[in-house]
Amino acid sequence: MSEQRQEEDQALWEEIPEPPQEAVTFDYSTLNEETRAFVRQKTEETHLYLKRTTEAIVQIGHNLLAVQHRLGHGRFMT
């Protein structure tokens, strides 16, 4: 794949906007201290897994695009 094509692909990916940050609606104050700490920890872990998954999906897309460009028109889906 040409360097110019890679730069074009990268520019396309950079145009994808970040999802909006939503306000937390869960009221942690209703939980006891131990449960609140547990739930917050699991929430943070879940957000980390979601971020890793998103990054992996994007990387898969990059890989597929690289293969598609390398194979040329009409050969990618055969």
N, C-alpha and C positions, 0 to 999 in steps of 0.2 A: 504494500500500500504506500502511496506517495506521502511525503511529509505534508504536503498541502491538504490532501484528503484527510489525514489524521487531524490536522488543525481545524478543518471544517467540521468534522465529527465532534471534536472536543467543544467547539463553539456551540454546536447544537445542544449538547448535554448541559452546558453552562447556562443556557437560556431557560431551562426548566426551573420554575420558581419553587422556593421552599414552601412547604405547606404552612398555613397560618397556625400560630400558636393559639390553642384554645384555652380558655380560662378553666381552672380546676373547679369542678362543681361538687366534689366530694368533701364533706365536712369531717375532717380528721379530729376535730375537737370532741366529737361524740365517742371516741374510742379511748380506752385506757392507755396509759403511756407505753406499755409493752406492745400492745396490739398496734398502736399508731406507728411505732418504730418499725415493726415487722411489715406492715402494709406499705409504708413509705419505701423501705428497702426493696421490697418486691416490685413496687412501681418503678423505681429507678433501674432495677435489673431488666424489667420488661422494656423500658424505653431504650436501653442499651442494645438488647436483642433486636428490637425493631430497627434501630439505626444500622446495625450490622447487616441485617437482612436486606435493607434498602440498598446499602453499599454493594452487597453481593449481587443483587439484581442488576444494578447499573453496570457492574463489572462484566456480568454475563452478557449484557447488551453490547458492551464494547467488544468483547471477544467474538460475538456473533457477527458484528459489523466488520471486524477485521477479516474474518474468514470469508464473508460475503464479498468484500472488496478483493481479496486475494484470488478467489475462484472466478470472479468476473460475472458478467450478466448471464442469467439463465441457468447457471450451474449450482447455485446455492440450494435450491429446493429439490434437486434431483437425487 
